[in-house]
Amino acid sequence: GVKFPTLLIQPNNPQQVKLSMIMLTKNNETTIYEQISTLEPLFDELIIIDDMSKDNTIQEIKRYITEESQKSLLFTKDKIKFFLKNLNNDFASQHNFGISKSTGDWIFFIDSDEMLEPILYQNLRKMVISLNKEKHVNVIALPRINLIDGQRTQVYPDYQFRLHRKGIKWVGIIHEVPEPVK
């Protein structure tokens, strides 16, 4: 069937703020195609960094790019930038690498095994446009629901830094945080 994006994004409109997504992935072949398909309409640019997957994750990403560029006049191949980079147990380095490849005014981080709640999906762009006017706001932490084997854990809300202005540097190898909030 035909899929319409929830929000119409007009990149040439000066009121709009360019929103990039950075996704870290590894061995996620079963869900990566659907994840990209769900998120792609919301963002102006997707940066996907794969930690040397051993399964078909890379092929699924390439399949999405090929299929979407053939069926949609609005999609361009350069909207998704894909990189292979060994994690080396340094998540901050992966984040900083993604930031260096992005062109967005604001950057949203998500792991390939995470999903957005519908309310966040519907309001993320509006939130970023509002935040962009607040020059003192640089980083936003969002509550995360943790699931283990499909069951919700007792840890809620588990706030995670997910949204920030371009130019923020991440520090900390495993429990990485944006530099201004060390």
Secondary structure, 3 states (H helix, E strand, C coil): CCCCCCCCCCCCCCCCCCEEEEEEECCCCCCHHHHHHHHHHHCCEEEEEECCCCCCHHHHHHHHHHHHHHHCCCCCHHHEEEEECCCCCCHHHHHHHHHHHCCCCEEEEEECCCCCCHHHHHHHHHHHHHHHHCCCCCEEEEEECCEECCEECCCCCEEEEEEEECCCCEECCCCCEEHHHC
